[in-house]
Amino acid sequence: MKKGLILFLFTSLVMLSAGCGSLLSGISGSHNVGAEQTQPNDPAADADDATENEPSKPADAAPEPPERENAAQEHPGTDKPDAKPEKPPVDKPNSPPEREGPVQETAGKIGDLMVVANPDSLAVLINKQYTLPENYEPEDLVYPDVPFIFSEKVDKRKLRKEAAEALEKLFAGAKEDGIELAGVSGYRSYERQKELFESYVKRDGEEKARTYSALPGTSEHQTGLSIDVSGSDGRCAAQDCFAGTPEAEWLAEHAAEYGFIIRYPKGKEDITGYKYEPWHIRYVGLEIAKEIAERDITLEEYYQAVPVSGK
């Protein structure tokens, strides 16, 4: 009986073991079939593909530094508490400021007139406000080698040396252009200017005389830098009819090329104090003459002087 019971239990165990094996095999087969049916467009699979080519970071890689809180930390030394703030840049002008006019220096007064301190300057300003020192006479007066409308070798043929040399070049340049010029009146002493002015006052009265003749000491002719010119025939010499002549037009166009200016230009009477004199040229040097011609100004405007206004 015992042997029969033992046999029965053994047989049952074997059968139970075989059944469990079949069950485990069925479960495994079912799992493999589900894995093969995963769709290629599965979102989870796509996400993995997207990161497939990214290099993996080592496990012990240092963490990235936190984003800086302000721009000052991007420049070494500027985040110190005691650092001084940088001054904002100062905008520089694109062009240099306008040139200030030169100053006509004076050395006292004679009555209402200011006495110039630099009478020998080539750019000296002499007019109804500025006078030469008493008894002034240039020390370098010479006779320029140019024709005059008279033959006598007198003082009014003279000019200062530099002005005389420039006048010779001007006459030569005019001749090359077919213009024949002649001198009329150059240097004039204080005494001679006094005689002339008094004669004009007797003839026309002082008010009118002052529109075309200077008080003694205020004449540009006394500087030795001015000269009246005309055509070689002498017609219209120092007269209004000289305006519009070929000689006058040539002077207006070319005088600055030789360092001369038309001292009393048309339309500037209130500034210079004198009527238009196309025959009266004044030597100031090449640089100043070209500037005055290019800017179409007078010597008064070059100095930014107060207009004479016909006084």
Secondary structure as GFF3:
##gff-version 3
##sequence-region A 1 311
A	DSSP	alpha_helix	2	36	.	.	.	ID=ss1
A	DSSP	alpha_helix	43	50	.	.	.	ID=ss2
A	DSSP	three_ten_helix	71	74	.	.	.	ID=ss3
A	DSSP	beta_strand	106	110	.	.	.	ID=ss4
A	DSSP	beta_strand	113	116	.	.	.	ID=ss5
A	DSSP	beta_strand	130	131	.	.	.	ID=ss6
A	DSSP	beta_strand	141	142	.	.	.	ID=ss7
A	DSSP	three_ten_helix	155	157	.	.	.	ID=ss8
A	DSSP	beta_strand	159	160	.	.	.	ID=ss9
A	DSSP	alpha_helix	161	176	.	.	.	ID=ss10
A	DSSP	beta_strand	181	185	.	.	.	ID=ss11
A	DSSP	alpha_helix	190	204	.	.	.	ID=ss12
A	DSSP	alpha_helix	206	209	.	.	.	ID=ss13
A	DSSP	three_ten_helix	220	223	.	.	.	ID=ss14
A	DSSP	beta_strand	226	231	.	.	.	ID=ss15
A	DSSP	three_ten_helix	240	242	.	.	.	ID=ss16
A	DSSP	alpha_helix	246	254	.	.	.	ID=ss17
A	DSSP	three_ten_helix	255	258	.	.	.	ID=ss18
A	DSSP	beta_strand	260	264	.	.	.	ID=ss19
A	DSSP	alpha_helix	269	272	.	.	.	ID=ss20
A	DSSP	beta_strand	277	283	.	.	.	ID=ss21
A	DSSP	alpha_helix	286	295	.	.	.	ID=ss22
A	DSSP	alpha_helix	299	302	.	.	.	ID=ss23
###
